[in-house]
């Protein structure tokens, strides 16, 4: 910042000199540093240091006495009128560099009302790489009273443009000394002289000036409505594009939404976009997206590696929940420190910043910060309103993502509780099972399968509940456990299903009725004896080792409807190589692109899988189902596959 030197306080002047020296070092290390201006400023500081060593001197520009109050007032009024009407941009500064007044031309140059700059440091309107040099020149003029000039980038409504600043110290009777800064358009002066190639940034400035002239062609002098309409249209298009991103996010991916929206903002508003999210009560930087160009990728990576520092603008916005717009940043450390000794704002080459909370009104999820580079103008109130609205939309999208994730986790946990963690090993039998969730919706499925011991062997069960969601899941869990518990006391499938029906009716569950198919297995003289029981479920299938497919039939009424429901039962035997296939109706009701059902081709598909090991059988059936439906399953599917192997040897009887 410009200094407030006191000529009779040497220690204060030394401290201020050290601050300006540090600022010059930072300016020299910037990627776009104007080394010539920095070197010139360094020589100016050296001259000031020599003067300081030589000892205190009289205050330059001190007004003498002997004049009347009326004469002094008339002189001030005359100077004020001349200052206001002169066609050259003029800034009147206090000795510490604070803007006291600007004339009409200077206000038009800044693209603001005359009172906007008052009270702000003049260097807030200077491009970052030139600020240190301008501070030094202002300090030298205030100290010595000698006129000075410096070339720099001055921030106007259209961004930074190369200007020549001429500085002087003026004295008015009866008033304190003031600094006056006159601004000259280097591009315009060079064009009149016949060349602009040697001016830094002149090409971009000429292009912007030409663009502004073109935009102003059809505009009135009051307000430039053509440019206003163009800006409104651009913002409406941006809102539409962000809305489309949110609506197209089928997977509810928080990271994908934020990155796509950040890229859109960076491109449309020509700004760096920084996204910080709340992670366990602390802001954590997720990513930084900005312009492309030589060396900018390294700056982006360096900025992305830094979490928001305590007291930085993102941290303040997150804690307060209030959006902040800084059209002309006075404090280079507002975004916190960057790598080394360079503040992050200077590393980004930005002079205008806005930061909004990502909040849905109830919870704050993080902060969205935009930093506009010096050559791209400054943010306005309309930009703040737009980004704040987008911050709310992003918060709602994050909220939906969190709800979706929590619901999915709950659904997965409940679904896992309906299925055995692993299948047991049964002598002489190979087993495989699969649960395939429907491809539409995130409701909890209502299928189940189980493998359990009975008093005389082993039992298998497959079932389906009419409905989905938490209530259906409760019925599914009750049915599975009722079958397992009842089977511990009896090996008869009919008795097991009847007992399970009684339990479900007694529980008075409201989640729907249950269809089930169960099988009891036991070895008798090297042959596997099989008893099937059905409660309104599709028929089990038996694929013989020679390729024949048998459908013993289903039968019976679903569980949980009537107290006297009689299950259907079938008995048969199985030999080595035979396969038992149990499934739910999601398989038979699967529909192809031609609107036909998979049930019409089930027998042929089963015959083609004769003799396969259960795991291969299940994988092949899954693959054929997905090919038939083009991956669009309208209902959950459960499959249990059993293949008969060698009969187990009987243990010798004890004598």
Beta strands, then each sheet from edge to edge (+ up, - down):
strand 1: 90-93
strand 2: 99-102
strand 3: 148-156
strand 4: 159-170
strand 5: 178-185
strand 6: 271-279
strand 7: 282-289
strand 8: 324-326
strand 9: 350-359
strand 10: 364-373
strand 11: 429-436
strand 12: 447-454
strand 13: 457-465
strand 14: 514-524
strand 15: 527-535
strand 16: 541-543
strand 17: 549-550
strand 18: 568-574
strand 19: 579-583
strand 20: 637-644
sheet 1: 2+ 1- 5+ 4- 3+
sheet 2: 7+ 6- 10+ 9- 8+
sheet 3: 11+ 20- 19+ 16- 17+
sheet 4: 12+ 13- 14+ 15- 18+
end
